[in-house]
Amino acid sequence: MKKLDYRVLLPIITLLSFNLTSETLEEIIVLEKKTSTLNGWSQNLSISSLNSDDLIKLGAQHPKQIFRRISGVWISRGSGQEHLTSMRSPVLSGPGACGSFLIMEDGVPVRPSGFCNVNGLFETSYELAQGVEAITGPASARYGANAMHGVINVLTKEVKSENKFMTNIGPNDYRNIKLSIGDLEKWKLNALLISNDGFREDSGYDQQKINFKSELNISDWDGVFNLNFTNLNQETAGYLNGLNAYKNSNFNKKNGNPEAYRDASSLRVSLKLKKEIESGILSFVPYFRKNEMEFLQHYLPGTPVEENSHTSYGAIFQRIVNLGEITWVSGFQIEMANMDLKETQQNALTDSSAFNNATRPKGKHYDYEAESKVFALFSGIEGINLGKNLQGFGDIRAESINYSYDNKMIDGNTRDDGSVCGFGGCYYNRPADRTDDHQEISARLGLETSNEGINYFAQSSLGFRPPQINEAYRLQKKQSVSDLDSEKLSMFEIGSKFAFNRVNGTISFYKGKKKNSIFRDSENFIIDNGKTNHEGMELTSRVQFKNKSSLLATLTYGDHKYEFSSDTSTREKIREGNTIDTAPKLMGNLIWSFSINNSIFSEIELEHIDSYFTDAANLHEYEGHTLFHFRSSWDYTSRLTGHLRIENLTDKDYAERADFNAFGGDRYFPGLPREAYIGLEYSL
C-alpha cells in the first residue's frame, strides 16, 4: 500500500500562506445561498439537511452514519471508507452506476460527468463540514448530468465559524485529530488526520484531509477561495462467503483478501465570485480538480490492479434576479476533463478454471484516455403567482456532452503483445478510437403553496445520467462497440410540509420510471435496454416535548421493480415484475434527544433496515436488522466538551451489505460490533 508522499502538500502549504482580504455584502446573502446550497432551490420538499451541531454530535467515522438520518438515502457501508449509494433507488453497483448520483461540495461537482467514483463521498470533507444536504429524486434540471436519482452537497465551514480542536479515540486503535482555525474574518483552515486498524484482519486505513477557505475582494466582486485536499491509504477486506457468515463472531473478522488495497488522493480548487446587481446577484465559479487512484481488484480472477486519474477544470455562471415576487435564475456551465485508466495483471492466472486461466492473461488489459467536454445552459423561475397562496415554478437545462476516446493499446481482445488467447480470445476487449456525443434536455415543473401551518407541493421532473467511460470503453469478450444512450428517469411527486405547535416535518410520495438502464447481458455485452419502476414515500417528523427533549423520526418506503426480462453476465435472471435486489422496502430511524441538565445532552437512536432480496431472481434474501446507538456530550467548561458515542449498543450481528453471486453464493460485508468512542472538543 502506498503511503502519502508529503511533497504533494507543498503547493497546498504555499497557497495557505496567502493573506487574502474579504468584504461581505449582507444584502445579497439570501440570493447568494442559491449558488452554493441545495436549500436555495425553490421549496422542494425532497431536500434534507444536517447542520454543524448535528455533525459534531455524530462524530461520524463513515458517511453511512450521517445519511442514515436522511429519509430516502442509504449509504451502504463496505470495507473501510468504501460504500455504495441508494437515493430513491436500490443500492446501485456496476462500472457506471455511481453516475446516477451527483456529489458536490459547496455547489461544485466533485467529479466530471463521465468519471464517477462509486466511493465518491470519501473524496469529500464530510468529517469537517459545516453541514450536508441531499435532494432525493431527479435534479438534473438545475444540476445537470448525474443528478438523476439525487444530489448530495457537502458544505465546508464558513470563515466566521468557531475555532476548535477535536480528537476522538476508539477500538482497533482508531484515533483522529480535527483542527479548525482562522482569524474569523479572512481565512479558515480545517484539517483532519485519521488512523484506524479496522475491526477485520488487514483492513486498516490512514486518511488526511485539508480544507482552506479565504474571503477576498477583486474589484467590485466579492470572492471565496476554497481548496480541498484528501488522501486515503486503505487495506481492504472483501466479502465474507457462506450463508449467514456474518452471524459467526469468530469468523466475521476474517479477511480472505489480505493483499487488497486502495490508495486515492484528490485536490480541488475553486474561486467563487459574486457581485451585486440591480435586484439580484451575479455568481461566477471557476474550478480545478485532480485525482489519482490505485486499487487491487481482488474480486476478479487474476486480481489485476487498476490505476485511474483525471484532471478537469470548468466554470459555473449564474444570474439570479428578483422580478417582484418572481425569482429568475439563469446561467451556464462549461467543463473540460482528461481521464485515463490502466488495468494490469501482474502474474499469470493458474488456479482458476481453464477458461479464466486462458482468457485473463498476465500483462496490461486496458490503457486508454478519454477527454470530455461539457456545455450546459439552464434557466429556472419560481414564485409565479397562480392564485391565493399558490405559486408555480419550473426549470429547464440543455446539456451537450462529448467524449473523445483514445486507446493506447492494440485494438481488440488480444494480449498486450498482440498474441491471441484461447477460447476465442481474451476476456478484455479494447474498442478502436472514437468519439461519442450526448445531447440532453432535463426539466422540472411544479406547484407549491405558501400557507401557515401546512403547505403542499407537486412536481414532475426528468433527470439523466450519461454513460460513464468505464461502461462505454471498458468492453469484454466479443463486444467491440457500445453505442449507449443516457439513462433517463422521469418522476412525479407530491408532498407536504407541516408545522403545528410542537410537531413539524415533511412527507413526500413519488412514482418514477427509468429507461435505457445500462447493464451487462448474458453475452457480457454492455447494453442500455433496461427499464425499471420506482415508487415510494419519505417522511421526516420531529416532535418537541415540554421538557426540552425531542423525537425525530425518518421513514423511507420504496418499491423498486424490473420492467424487463433478461439474463445477465453473472448468471442472474432478471424477470419483469421482480423486485430489484438490494432494495429494502422499509428503512427508518428514530432518535430521542434529551438533556439531563444544562450541561449533559444525550441521544438514543434506533436504526432499522427491512429485509431485501440479494439477487435479481428474488430467490435469496437478507433478513434485515435493527440497531441501537447512543451518544452523549457534556460541557466541562464553556470551552471544553466531552463526547461518548456507542455504535451498535446491543452488539448485534448484522450485515452492512448482503449479496448473492452465482459463482460464490451468499456473501456479506459484516457489520461492526459494539464500538465506543470517546472524544474531546475544545473551543480556541
HUVENFEN-V768423 format. One record per backbone hydrogen bond with DSSP energy under -0.5 kcal/mol. NH is the residue of the N-H (numbers start at 0). CO is the residue of the C=O. Records with the same first field share a line. If there is no record, write none. Layout:
NH = CO, CO
//
This chain:
5 = 3
7 = 4
8 = 5
9 = 6
12 = 8
13 = 9
14 = 10
15 = 11
16 = 12, 13
17 = 14
19 = 17
25 = 23
27 = 24
28 = 25
31 = 27
32 = 28
33 = 30
34 = 31
35 = 32
36 = 32
39 = 36
40 = 37
41 = 39
43 = 40
46 = 43
47 = 133
49 = 131
54 = 50
55 = 51
56 = 52
57 = 53
58 = 54
64 = 61
65 = 61, 62
66 = 62
67 = 63
68 = 65
69 = 66
70 = 68
72 = 69
73 = 85
75 = 73, 83
76 = 74
77 = 81
81 = 78
83 = 75
85 = 73
87 = 71
90 = 581
91 = 84, 89
98 = 95
99 = 96
100 = 97
101 = 149
102 = 100
103 = 101, 151
104 = 107
105 = 153
107 = 104
109 = 102
114 = 111
119 = 116
121 = 118
122 = 119
123 = 120
127 = 124
128 = 125
129 = 154
130 = 154
131 = 49
132 = 152
133 = 47
134 = 150
135 = 45
136 = 148
138 = 146
139 = 146
141 = 138
142 = 138
143 = 139
145 = 463
146 = 143
147 = 145
148 = 99
149 = 99
150 = 134
151 = 101
152 = 132
153 = 103
154 = 130, 152
155 = 153
160 = 157
163 = 179
164 = 681
165 = 177
166 = 679
167 = 175
168 = 677
169 = 173
173 = 169, 170
174 = 194
175 = 167
176 = 192
177 = 165
178 = 190
179 = 163
180 = 188
182 = 186
183 = 186
187 = 212
188 = 180
189 = 210
190 = 178
191 = 208
192 = 176
193 = 206
194 = 174
195 = 204
196 = 171
200 = 252
202 = 196, 199
204 = 195
205 = 232
206 = 193
207 = 230
208 = 191
209 = 228
210 = 189
211 = 226
212 = 187
213 = 224
214 = 185
215 = 222
217 = 220
218 = 216
220 = 217
221 = 273
222 = 215
223 = 271
224 = 213
225 = 269
226 = 211
227 = 267
228 = 209
229 = 265
230 = 207
231 = 263
232 = 205
233 = 261
234 = 203
235 = 233, 259
239 = 667
241 = 665
244 = 241
246 = 243
247 = 244
248 = 246
250 = 247
251 = 247
253 = 250
259 = 256
261 = 233
262 = 293
263 = 231
264 = 291
265 = 229
266 = 289
267 = 227
268 = 287
269 = 225
270 = 285
271 = 223
272 = 270, 283
273 = 221
274 = 281
276 = 279
279 = 276
280 = 319
281 = 274
282 = 317
283 = 272
284 = 315
285 = 270, 283
286 = 313
287 = 268
288 = 311
289 = 266
290 = 309
291 = 264
292 = 307
293 = 262
294 = 305
295 = 260
296 = 294, 303
297 = 295
299 = 296
302 = 299
304 = 343
305 = 294
306 = 341
307 = 292
308 = 339
309 = 290
310 = 337
311 = 288
312 = 335
313 = 286
314 = 333
315 = 284
316 = 331
317 = 282
318 = 329
319 = 280
320 = 327
321 = 278
322 = 320, 325
323 = 321
324 = 322
325 = 322
326 = 381
327 = 320
328 = 379
329 = 318
330 = 377
331 = 316
332 = 375
333 = 314
334 = 373
335 = 312
336 = 371
337 = 310
338 = 369
339 = 308
340 = 367
341 = 306
342 = 365
343 = 304
344 = 362
345 = 343
348 = 359
349 = 347
356 = 352
357 = 353
358 = 354
359 = 355
360 = 358
362 = 344
364 = 342
365 = 342
367 = 340
368 = 405
369 = 338
370 = 403
371 = 336
372 = 401
373 = 334
374 = 399
375 = 332
376 = 397
377 = 330
378 = 395
379 = 328
380 = 393
381 = 326
382 = 391
383 = 391
384 = 382
385 = 383, 389
386 = 389
389 = 386
390 = 447
391 = 383
392 = 445
393 = 380
394 = 443
395 = 378
396 = 441
397 = 376
398 = 439
399 = 374
400 = 437
401 = 372
402 = 435
403 = 370
404 = 433
405 = 368
407 = 366
411 = 429
414 = 418
417 = 414
424 = 421
425 = 412
426 = 358
428 = 474
429 = 411
430 = 428
433 = 404
435 = 402
437 = 400
439 = 398, 437
441 = 396
442 = 461
443 = 394
444 = 459
445 = 392
446 = 457
447 = 390
448 = 455
449 = 388
453 = 451
454 = 496
456 = 494
457 = 446
458 = 492
459 = 444
460 = 490
461 = 442
462 = 488
464 = 486
468 = 113
470 = 467
471 = 467
472 = 468
473 = 469
474 = 428, 472
476 = 426
478 = 475
483 = 481
486 = 464
487 = 514
488 = 462
489 = 512
490 = 460
491 = 510
492 = 458
493 = 508
494 = 456
495 = 506
496 = 454
497 = 504
498 = 452
499 = 502
502 = 499
503 = 541
504 = 497
505 = 539
506 = 495
507 = 537
508 = 493
509 = 535
510 = 491
511 = 533
512 = 489
513 = 531
514 = 487
516 = 529
518 = 526
520 = 518, 524
521 = 566
523 = 520
526 = 518, 524
529 = 516
531 = 513
532 = 560
533 = 511
534 = 558
535 = 509
536 = 556
537 = 507
538 = 554
539 = 505
540 = 552
541 = 503
542 = 550
543 = 501, 541
544 = 542, 548
547 = 544
549 = 592
550 = 542
551 = 590
552 = 540
553 = 588
554 = 538
555 = 586
556 = 536
557 = 584
558 = 534
560 = 532, 558
561 = 577
562 = 530
565 = 573
567 = 571
568 = 519
570 = 567
573 = 565, 571
576 = 561
577 = 574
579 = 559
581 = 612
584 = 610
586 = 555
587 = 607
588 = 553
589 = 605
590 = 551
591 = 589, 603
592 = 549, 590
593 = 601
595 = 599
596 = 599
600 = 598, 632
601 = 593
602 = 630
603 = 591
604 = 628
605 = 589
606 = 626
607 = 587
608 = 624
609 = 585
611 = 621
613 = 619
614 = 619
617 = 614
621 = 611
624 = 608
626 = 606
628 = 604
629 = 645
630 = 602
631 = 643
632 = 600
633 = 641
634 = 598
635 = 633, 639
636 = 639
640 = 638, 680
641 = 633
642 = 678
643 = 631
644 = 676
645 = 629
646 = 644, 674
648 = 627
650 = 647
653 = 651
655 = 668
656 = 668
658 = 666
659 = 613
660 = 664
661 = 569
663 = 660
664 = 660
666 = 658
667 = 239
668 = 656
669 = 667
670 = 653
674 = 646
676 = 644
677 = 168
678 = 642
679 = 166
680 = 640
681 = 164
682 = 638
683 = 162, 681
//
